Amino acid sequence: MSKQYLTLHTVDQAHPTEIFSLAPTSNTLISASGSSHLLIHSTTTSPTFPLTQTLSNAHRLGCHHVTTARSSGPGNTFVSVGFGGETKVWHRNPESDQWSLYWTLPTPENKKEKGDVWAVALSADEGYLAATTSDGRIHVWDLVGKEKIQSYETGASAGGGGGGGGGQESVGTGSFAMAVDLSRDGKFTASGHENGGVYVFNNDAGRMVYSLSGRFPPGCGRWL
């Protein structure tokens, strides 16, 4: 039996351009668009969802992805990815309830890892970030230590299901990685790709454990 959902409230003209991504916490809604600003609306203080903060000039060319942890997470961190290739981590001050920039992920110096970051996902405890790239790579970052702890390759040289992840020496041979997610315990990372493939990695072992190539029609790997 289908359910009917009614609109609770509409925020007209929330952004001056197309809205590309939304991400909630327990009491806020973060929105990103083709403009340079990120907007934060309260979802608990008023039924009109008032704008509580504007992160001005967060991404000069606009932002295509924002992500928060799952609903059980602390709600003190979100990550945004801009069309200019920058990935930014934002933290909330519990006392002021205001957000500020915590860290900007470094741009790869290795020419073999020049693919722009696309999709991102936070672990449930907000301690780890998984990010996909346009050349099929998946990186896992420790946000507390501010370091990259895993880097996976999904190109022709990558290992198959149950085999080693390997493949770090090839130069961007993987299919566009359009979606990514982390398991609740942070042990596994899964990525969905433009060619219809889904890959699952064990973050403790640092290798690919499942390769579901061709199981889905090309282009469907947008959501995990």
ROBAVEX-323411 format. One record per residue: residue number from 0; residue in three letters; x, y, z of N, C-alpha, C in turn. Coordinates in nm, 2 decimals. Example, Ala and Ser with C-alpha at 12.3 -4.5 7.8 and 13.67 -1.06 7.14 Angstrom:
2
> 0/ALA/1.32/-0.57/0.78/1.23/-0.45/0.78/1.32/-0.33/0.78
> 1/SER/1.28/-0.22/0.71/1.37/-0.11/0.71/1.29/0.00/0.79
END
This chain:
224
> 0/MET/0.08/-0.12/0.00/0.00/0.00/0.00/0.09/0.12/0.00
> 1/SER/0.06/0.21/-0.09/0.14/0.33/-0.10/0.11/0.43/0.00
> 2/LYS/0.21/0.52/0.04/0.19/0.62/0.14/0.19/0.76/0.07
> 3/GLN/0.11/0.85/0.12/0.11/0.98/0.06/0.18/1.07/0.16
> 4/TYR/0.27/1.15/0.10/0.35/1.24/0.18/0.31/1.39/0.15
> 5/LEU/0.29/1.47/0.25/0.26/1.61/0.23/0.38/1.70/0.25
> 6/THR/0.39/1.80/0.18/0.49/1.90/0.20/0.48/1.97/0.34
> 7/LEU/0.59/1.96/0.42/0.59/2.02/0.55/0.61/2.17/0.54
> 8/HIS/0.71/2.21/0.45/0.74/2.35/0.43/0.82/2.36/0.31
> 9/THR/0.81/2.48/0.24/0.89/2.51/0.12/0.98/2.63/0.15
> 10/VAL/1.11/2.62/0.12/1.20/2.73/0.13/1.22/2.79/-0.01
> 11/ASP/1.15/2.89/-0.05/1.16/2.94/-0.18/1.29/3.02/-0.20
> 12/GLN/1.35/3.00/-0.32/1.47/3.07/-0.36/1.58/3.05/-0.25
> 13/ALA/1.59/2.93/-0.20/1.70/2.90/-0.10/1.84/2.93/-0.16
> 14/HIS/1.85/2.90/-0.29/1.98/2.93/-0.35/1.95/3.00/-0.48
> 15/PRO/2.04/3.08/-0.53/2.02/3.15/-0.66/2.04/3.06/-0.78
> 16/THR/2.10/2.95/-0.77/2.12/2.85/-0.88/2.08/2.71/-0.84
> 17/GLU/2.10/2.62/-0.93/2.06/2.48/-0.91/2.12/2.42/-0.78
> 18/ILE/2.04/2.35/-0.70/2.08/2.28/-0.58/2.12/2.14/-0.62
> 19/PHE/2.25/2.11/-0.59/2.31/1.98/-0.63/2.31/1.88/-0.52
> 20/SER/2.31/1.92/-0.39/2.32/1.83/-0.28/2.26/1.88/-0.15
> 21/LEU/2.20/1.78/-0.08/2.15/1.81/0.06/2.20/1.71/0.16
> 22/ALA/2.22/1.75/0.28/2.27/1.66/0.38/2.21/1.70/0.52
> 23/PRO/2.15/1.61/0.59/2.09/1.64/0.72/2.18/1.60/0.84
> 24/THR/2.16/1.67/0.95/2.21/1.62/1.08/2.08/1.61/1.17
> 25/SER/2.09/1.59/1.29/1.97/1.57/1.38/1.89/1.70/1.39
> 26/ASN/1.96/1.81/1.37/1.88/1.94/1.38/1.91/2.05/1.28
> 27/THR/1.98/2.01/1.17/2.01/2.10/1.06/1.99/2.04/0.93
> 28/LEU/1.98/2.12/0.82/1.98/2.07/0.68/2.09/2.16/0.61
> 29/ILE/2.18/2.10/0.55/2.29/2.16/0.48/2.26/2.15/0.33
> 30/SER/2.27/2.26/0.26/2.24/2.26/0.11/2.36/2.32/0.04
> 31/ALA/2.38/2.27/-0.09/2.49/2.31/-0.17/2.43/2.33/-0.31
> 32/SER/2.49/2.43/-0.38/2.44/2.46/-0.52/2.56/2.50/-0.61
> 33/GLY/2.52/2.56/-0.72/2.62/2.61/-0.81/2.68/2.74/-0.77
> 34/SER/2.63/2.80/-0.66/2.69/2.92/-0.61/2.80/2.88/-0.51
> 35/SER/2.87/2.98/-0.46/2.99/2.96/-0.38/2.96/2.93/-0.24
> 36/HIS/2.83/2.96/-0.19/2.80/2.95/-0.05/2.73/2.82/-0.02
> 37/LEU/2.76/2.77/0.11/2.68/2.66/0.17/2.58/2.72/0.27
> 38/LEU/2.46/2.67/0.27/2.36/2.72/0.36/2.32/2.62/0.46
> 39/ILE/2.30/2.66/0.58/2.26/2.58/0.69/2.13/2.62/0.75
> 40/HIS/2.03/2.54/0.75/1.89/2.57/0.80/1.87/2.49/0.92
> 41/SER/1.80/2.54/1.02/1.76/2.47/1.14/1.63/2.39/1.11
> 42/THR/1.63/2.27/1.16/1.50/2.19/1.14/1.43/2.17/1.27
> 43/THR/1.47/2.23/1.37/1.41/2.21/1.50/1.36/2.33/1.58
> 44/THR/1.42/2.45/1.54/1.38/2.57/1.61/1.25/2.63/1.57
> 45/SER/1.21/2.61/1.44/1.09/2.67/1.39/1.04/2.59/1.27
> 46/PRO/0.91/2.58/1.25/0.85/2.51/1.14/0.88/2.57/1.00
> 47/THR/0.94/2.69/1.00/0.98/2.75/0.87/1.12/2.72/0.83
> 48/PHE/1.19/2.63/0.91/1.33/2.60/0.88/1.42/2.72/0.85
> 49/PRO/1.44/2.81/0.95/1.51/2.93/0.92/1.66/2.91/0.89
> 50/LEU/1.71/3.00/0.81/1.85/3.00/0.78/1.93/3.04/0.90
> 51/THR/2.02/2.96/0.95/2.10/2.99/1.07/2.24/3.03/1.04
> 52/GLN/2.29/2.99/0.93/2.43/3.02/0.90/2.46/3.01/0.75
> 53/THR/2.54/3.10/0.70/2.59/3.09/0.56/2.74/3.08/0.56
> 54/LEU/2.79/2.98/0.50/2.93/2.96/0.49/2.97/3.02/0.35
> 55/SER/3.01/3.15/0.36/3.04/3.23/0.24/3.17/3.18/0.17
> 56/ASN/3.16/3.18/0.03/3.28/3.15/-0.05/3.34/3.02/-0.01
> 57/ALA/3.26/2.92/0.03/3.31/2.79/0.06/3.37/2.72/-0.06
> 58/HIS/3.30/2.73/-0.17/3.36/2.67/-0.30/3.34/2.77/-0.41
> 59/ARG/3.44/2.82/-0.46/3.44/2.93/-0.56/3.35/2.90/-0.68
> 60/LEU/3.36/2.77/-0.73/3.29/2.73/-0.85/3.16/2.66/-0.82
> 61/GLY/3.12/2.66/-0.69/3.00/2.58/-0.66/3.04/2.45/-0.60
> 62/CYS/2.94/2.38/-0.55/2.96/2.25/-0.47/2.86/2.15/-0.53
> 63/HIS/2.91/2.03/-0.55/2.83/1.92/-0.61/2.79/1.81/-0.51
> 64/HIS/2.87/1.80/-0.40/2.83/1.70/-0.30/2.85/1.75/-0.16
> 65/VAL/2.76/1.72/-0.07/2.78/1.74/0.08/2.73/1.61/0.14
> 66/THR/2.80/1.57/0.25/2.76/1.45/0.32/2.78/1.47/0.47
> 67/THR/2.69/1.40/0.54/2.70/1.39/0.69/2.70/1.24/0.73
> 68/ALA/2.72/1.21/0.85/2.72/1.08/0.90/2.58/1.03/0.91
> 69/ARG/2.56/0.90/0.93/2.43/0.84/0.94/2.35/0.90/1.06
> 70/SER/2.23/0.88/1.07/2.14/0.95/1.17/2.19/0.93/1.31
> 71/SER/2.26/0.82/1.34/2.31/0.79/1.48/2.44/0.86/1.51
> 72/GLY/2.49/0.93/1.41/2.62/1.00/1.43/2.61/1.12/1.52
> 73/PRO/2.73/1.18/1.56/2.73/1.29/1.65/2.66/1.42/1.59
> 74/GLY/2.67/1.43/1.46/2.62/1.55/1.39/2.71/1.68/1.40
> 75/ASN/2.84/1.65/1.42/2.93/1.77/1.44/3.02/1.78/1.32
> 76/THR/3.00/1.71/1.21/3.09/1.71/1.10/3.01/1.70/0.97
> 77/PHE/3.05/1.77/0.87/3.01/1.74/0.73/3.12/1.77/0.63
> 78/VAL/3.11/1.72/0.52/3.21/1.73/0.42/3.15/1.78/0.29
> 79/SER/3.22/1.87/0.22/3.17/1.93/0.09/3.27/1.91/-0.01
> 80/VAL/3.23/1.89/-0.14/3.32/1.88/-0.25/3.28/1.98/-0.36
> 81/GLY/3.38/2.06/-0.40/3.35/2.17/-0.50/3.38/2.13/-0.64
> 82/PHE/3.32/2.20/-0.73/3.35/2.18/-0.87/3.49/2.22/-0.91
> 83/GLY/3.56/2.29/-0.82/3.70/2.33/-0.84/3.80/2.22/-0.80
> 84/GLY/3.74/2.11/-0.75/3.83/1.99/-0.71/3.86/1.99/-0.56
> 85/GLU/3.82/2.09/-0.49/3.86/2.09/-0.34/3.76/2.02/-0.26
> 86/THR/3.81/1.95/-0.16/3.73/1.88/-0.06/3.75/1.94/0.08
> 87/LYS/3.64/1.98/0.14/3.65/2.05/0.27/3.58/1.98/0.38
> 88/VAL/3.64/1.98/0.50/3.57/1.92/0.62/3.54/2.03/0.71
> 89/TRP/3.41/2.03/0.76/3.36/2.13/0.84/3.32/2.07/0.98
> 90/HIS/3.34/2.15/1.09/3.31/2.11/1.22/3.21/2.21/1.29
> 91/ARG/3.13/2.16/1.37/3.03/2.24/1.44/3.08/2.26/1.59
> 92/ASN/3.08/2.39/1.63/3.12/2.42/1.77/2.99/2.40/1.85
> 93/PRO/2.99/2.30/1.95/2.87/2.27/2.02/2.82/2.39/2.11
> 94/GLU/2.92/2.47/2.15/2.88/2.58/2.24/2.81/2.70/2.16
> 95/SER/2.86/2.73/2.04/2.80/2.84/1.96/2.71/2.79/1.86
> 96/ASP/2.71/2.66/1.83/2.63/2.59/1.73/2.66/2.65/1.59
> 97/GLN/2.78/2.69/1.57/2.83/2.75/1.45/2.93/2.66/1.38
> 98/TRP/2.92/2.65/1.25/3.01/2.57/1.17/3.13/2.65/1.12
> 99/SER/3.25/2.58/1.11/3.37/2.65/1.06/3.45/2.54/0.99
> 100/LEU/3.54/2.59/0.91/3.63/2.50/0.83/3.73/2.43/0.92
> 101/TYR/3.74/2.30/0.92/3.83/2.22/1.00/3.95/2.18/0.92
> 102/TRP/3.93/2.14/0.79/4.05/2.09/0.71/4.01/2.09/0.57
> 103/THR/4.10/2.12/0.48/4.09/2.11/0.34/4.18/1.99/0.30
> 104/LEU/4.13/1.89/0.24/4.21/1.78/0.20/4.32/1.82/0.10
> 105/PRO/4.44/1.77/0.11/4.55/1.81/0.02/4.53/1.76/-0.12
> 106/THR/4.57/1.84/-0.22/4.57/1.80/-0.36/4.68/1.70/-0.38
> 107/PRO/4.65/1.59/-0.45/4.75/1.49/-0.47/4.87/1.54/-0.56
> 108/GLU/4.99/1.52/-0.51/5.11/1.56/-0.59/5.15/1.45/-0.69
> 109/ASN/5.11/1.33/-0.66/5.14/1.22/-0.75/5.05/1.23/-0.88
> 110/LYS/5.12/1.24/-1.00/5.04/1.25/-1.12/4.95/1.14/-1.15
> 111/LYS/4.98/1.02/-1.08/4.89/0.90/-1.11/4.76/0.91/-1.03
> 112/GLU/4.75/1.01/-0.94/4.63/1.03/-0.86/4.56/1.17/-0.88
> 113/LYS/4.55/1.21/-1.01/4.50/1.34/-1.04/4.35/1.35/-1.06
> 114/GLY/4.28/1.23/-1.05/4.14/1.24/-1.07/4.07/1.32/-0.96
> 115/ASP/3.97/1.40/-1.01/3.90/1.49/-0.91/3.81/1.41/-0.82
> 116/VAL/3.80/1.45/-0.70/3.71/1.38/-0.60/3.56/1.41/-0.65
> 117/TRP/3.48/1.30/-0.64/3.34/1.32/-0.68/3.25/1.29/-0.56
> 118/ALA/3.22/1.16/-0.53/3.13/1.13/-0.42/3.21/1.11/-0.29
> 119/VAL/3.14/1.14/-0.18/3.21/1.12/-0.05/3.11/1.06/0.05
> 120/ALA/3.16/1.00/0.16/3.08/0.94/0.26/3.16/0.94/0.39
> 121/LEU/3.08/0.97/0.50/3.14/0.97/0.64/3.11/0.84/0.71
> 122/SER/3.20/0.80/0.80/3.17/0.69/0.88/3.07/0.73/0.99
> 123/ALA/3.00/0.64/1.06/2.90/0.67/1.16/2.96/0.76/1.27
> 124/ASP/3.08/0.74/1.31/3.14/0.81/1.42/3.21/0.94/1.37
> 125/GLU/3.20/0.97/1.24/3.26/1.09/1.18/3.41/1.10/1.18
> 126/GLY/3.47/0.98/1.20/3.62/0.98/1.21/3.68/0.95/1.08
> 127/TYR/3.61/0.89/0.98/3.67/0.85/0.86/3.59/0.90/0.74
> 128/LEU/3.66/0.93/0.63/3.59/0.98/0.51/3.64/0.89/0.39
> 129/ALA/3.54/0.85/0.31/3.57/0.78/0.19/3.54/0.87/0.07
> 130/ALA/3.62/0.87/-0.03/3.60/0.96/-0.14/3.63/0.89/-0.27
> 131/THR/3.55/0.91/-0.37/3.58/0.85/-0.50/3.63/0.95/-0.60
> 132/THR/3.69/0.91/-0.70/3.75/1.00/-0.80/3.70/0.97/-0.94
> 133/SER/3.72/1.07/-1.03/3.67/1.05/-1.17/3.75/0.95/-1.24
> 134/ASP/3.86/0.90/-1.20/3.94/0.80/-1.27/3.93/0.66/-1.19
> 135/GLY/3.82/0.65/-1.11/3.79/0.52/-1.05/3.86/0.48/-0.93
> 136/ARG/3.93/0.57/-0.86/4.00/0.54/-0.74/3.91/0.57/-0.62
> 137/ILE/3.94/0.50/-0.51/3.87/0.53/-0.38/3.97/0.55/-0.27
> 138/HIS/3.96/0.66/-0.20/4.05/0.69/-0.10/3.98/0.70/0.04
> 139/VAL/4.04/0.65/0.14/3.99/0.66/0.28/4.08/0.74/0.36
> 140/TRP/4.02/0.84/0.43/4.10/0.94/0.51/4.06/0.92/0.66
> 141/ASP/4.16/0.94/0.74/4.14/0.95/0.89/4.13/1.10/0.92
> 142/LEU/4.01/1.14/0.96/3.99/1.28/0.98/4.05/1.34/1.10
> 143/VAL/4.07/1.25/1.20/4.13/1.29/1.33/4.28/1.31/1.30
> 144/GLY/4.35/1.21/1.24/4.49/1.22/1.21/4.52/1.30/1.09
> 145/LYS/4.42/1.34/1.01/4.44/1.42/0.89/4.54/1.35/0.80
> 146/GLU/4.51/1.23/0.77/4.60/1.15/0.67/4.52/1.05/0.60
> 147/LYS/4.57/1.02/0.48/4.50/0.92/0.39/4.56/0.78/0.44
> 148/ILE/4.46/0.69/0.47/4.50/0.56/0.52/4.49/0.44/0.43
> 149/GLN/4.40/0.46/0.32/4.39/0.36/0.22/4.37/0.43/0.09
> 150/SER/4.41/0.36/-0.02/4.39/0.41/-0.16/4.37/0.28/-0.24
> 151/TYR/4.25/0.28/-0.30/4.21/0.16/-0.38/4.20/0.19/-0.53
> 152/GLU/4.24/0.10/-0.61/4.23/0.11/-0.76/4.13/0.01/-0.81
> 153/THR/4.05/0.06/-0.91/3.94/-0.03/-0.97/3.96/-0.05/-1.11
> 154/GLY/4.08/-0.01/-1.16/4.11/-0.02/-1.31/4.15/-0.17/-1.34
> 155/ALA/4.20/-0.18/-1.46/4.23/-0.31/-1.52/4.33/-0.39/-1.43
> 156/SER/4.41/-0.32/-1.35/4.51/-0.40/-1.27/4.47/-0.43/-1.13
> 157/ALA/4.34/-0.38/-1.10/4.29/-0.41/-0.96/4.25/-0.55/-0.95
> 158/GLY/4.26/-0.60/-0.82/4.23/-0.74/-0.79/4.08/-0.76/-0.80
> 159/GLY/4.04/-0.89/-0.83/3.90/-0.92/-0.84/3.84/-0.96/-0.70
> 160/GLY/3.72/-1.01/-0.70/3.65/-1.05/-0.58/3.73/-1.15/-0.50
> 161/GLY/3.76/-1.11/-0.37/3.83/-1.20/-0.28/3.98/-1.19/-0.30
> 162/GLY/4.03/-1.12/-0.40/4.17/-1.10/-0.42/4.22/-0.97/-0.36
> 163/GLY/4.35/-0.95/-0.39/4.41/-0.83/-0.34/4.36/-0.70/-0.41
> 164/GLY/4.35/-0.59/-0.34/4.31/-0.47/-0.40/4.41/-0.42/-0.50
> 165/GLY/4.54/-0.42/-0.47/4.65/-0.39/-0.56/4.62/-0.28/-0.65
> 166/GLY/4.69/-0.28/-0.76/4.66/-0.19/-0.87/4.70/-0.05/-0.85
> 167/GLN/4.77/-0.01/-0.75/4.80/0.13/-0.72/4.90/0.19/-0.82
> 168/GLU/4.96/0.11/-0.91/5.05/0.16/-1.00/5.00/0.21/-1.13
> 169/SER/4.87/0.17/-1.17/4.81/0.21/-1.29/4.77/0.36/-1.28
> 170/VAL/4.76/0.42/-1.40/4.73/0.56/-1.41/4.59/0.58/-1.45
> 171/GLY/4.49/0.59/-1.35/4.36/0.63/-1.38/4.29/0.55/-1.48
> 172/THR/4.29/0.42/-1.47/4.22/0.33/-1.57/4.08/0.29/-1.53
> 173/GLY/4.04/0.33/-1.41/3.91/0.28/-1.36/3.79/0.37/-1.42
> 174/SER/3.67/0.31/-1.40/3.55/0.38/-1.45/3.51/0.48/-1.34
> 175/PHE/3.45/0.59/-1.39/3.41/0.70/-1.30/3.33/0.64/-1.18
> 176/ALA/3.38/0.68/-1.06/3.32/0.63/-0.94/3.22/0.73/-0.89
> 177/MET/3.09/0.69/-0.91/2.98/0.79/-0.89/2.92/0.79/-0.75
> 178/ALA/2.94/0.68/-0.68/2.88/0.67/-0.54/2.97/0.59/-0.45
> 179/VAL/2.96/0.62/-0.32/3.05/0.55/-0.22/2.97/0.55/-0.09
> 180/ASP/3.01/0.45/-0.01/2.95/0.44/0.12/3.04/0.36/0.21
> 181/LEU/3.03/0.38/0.34/3.11/0.31/0.45/3.01/0.23/0.53
> 182/SER/3.06/0.11/0.57/2.97/0.04/0.66/2.97/0.11/0.80
> 183/ARG/2.87/0.07/0.88/2.85/0.14/1.01/2.97/0.13/1.10
> 184/ASP/3.04/0.02/1.09/3.16/0.01/1.18/3.29/0.06/1.11
> 185/GLY/3.27/0.11/0.99/3.39/0.16/0.91/3.48/0.06/0.86
> 186/LYS/3.44/-0.07/0.87/3.53/-0.18/0.82/3.54/-0.19/0.67
> 187/PHE/3.42/-0.16/0.61/3.41/-0.18/0.46/3.38/-0.05/0.39
> 188/THR/3.43/-0.04/0.27/3.40/0.07/0.18/3.34/0.01/0.05
> 189/ALA/3.23/0.06/0.00/3.17/0.01/-0.12/3.16/0.13/-0.22
> 190/SER/3.19/0.10/-0.35/3.18/0.21/-0.45/3.10/0.16/-0.57
> 191/GLY/3.02/0.25/-0.63/2.95/0.23/-0.74/3.00/0.31/-0.86
> 192/HIS/3.00/0.25/-0.98/3.08/0.31/-1.09/2.99/0.33/-1.22
> 193/GLU/3.03/0.41/-1.30/2.96/0.45/-1.42/2.94/0.33/-1.51
> 194/ASN/3.03/0.23/-1.51/3.01/0.11/-1.59/2.92/0.01/-1.53
> 195/GLY/2.86/0.03/-1.42/2.77/-0.06/-1.36/2.83/-0.15/-1.26
> 196/GLY/2.96/-0.14/-1.23/3.03/-0.22/-1.14/3.02/-0.17/-0.99
> 197/VAL/3.02/-0.26/-0.90/3.02/-0.23/-0.76/3.14/-0.30/-0.70
> 198/TYR/3.22/-0.23/-0.62/3.34/-0.29/-0.56/3.33/-0.27/-0.41
> 199/VAL/3.37/-0.37/-0.33/3.37/-0.37/-0.19/3.51/-0.39/-0.14
> 200/PHE/3.56/-0.31/-0.04/3.69/-0.31/0.01/3.69/-0.33/0.16
> 201/ASN/3.79/-0.41/0.21/3.81/-0.43/0.35/3.92/-0.32/0.39
> 202/ASN/3.88/-0.23/0.47/3.97/-0.12/0.51/4.08/-0.17/0.61
> 203/ASP/4.05/-0.27/0.69/4.15/-0.32/0.78/4.26/-0.39/0.70
> 204/ALA/4.22/-0.47/0.60/4.32/-0.55/0.52/4.37/-0.46/0.41
> 205/GLY/4.30/-0.36/0.37/4.35/-0.27/0.26/4.34/-0.34/0.12
> 206/ARG/4.24/-0.41/0.10/4.22/-0.48/-0.03/4.08/-0.50/-0.07
> 207/MET/4.06/-0.52/-0.20/3.93/-0.55/-0.25/3.88/-0.69/-0.21
> 208/VAL/3.76/-0.71/-0.16/3.71/-0.84/-0.12/3.59/-0.88/-0.21
> 209/TYR/3.53/-0.79/-0.28/3.42/-0.83/-0.37/3.42/-0.74/-0.50
> 210/SER/3.40/-0.80/-0.61/3.39/-0.72/-0.74/3.27/-0.77/-0.81
> 211/LEU/3.17/-0.68/-0.81/3.04/-0.71/-0.88/3.03/-0.65/-1.01
> 212/SER/3.13/-0.68/-1.10/3.13/-0.61/-1.23/3.02/-0.66/-1.32
> 213/GLY/2.96/-0.56/-1.39/2.85/-0.60/-1.48/2.72/-0.64/-1.42
> 214/ARG/2.71/-0.63/-1.29/2.58/-0.68/-1.23/2.47/-0.58/-1.24
> 215/PHE/2.50/-0.46/-1.27/2.40/-0.35/-1.28/2.42/-0.28/-1.42
> 216/PRO/2.31/-0.23/-1.48/2.32/-0.15/-1.60/2.42/-0.03/-1.59
> 217/PRO/2.50/0.00/-1.69/2.58/0.11/-1.68/2.51/0.24/-1.65
> 218/GLY/2.56/0.32/-1.56/2.50/0.44/-1.52/2.41/0.43/-1.40
> 219/CYS/2.39/0.31/-1.35/2.30/0.30/-1.23/2.37/0.31/-1.10
> 220/GLY/2.51/0.31/-1.11/2.59/0.32/-0.98/2.59/0.45/-0.92
> 221/ARG/2.48/0.52/-0.92/2.48/0.66/-0.87/2.45/0.66/-0.72
> 222/TRP/2.38/0.56/-0.67/2.34/0.56/-0.53/2.38/0.42/-0.47
> 223/LEU/2.43/0.43/-0.35/2.45/0.31/-0.27/2.38/0.31/-0.14
END
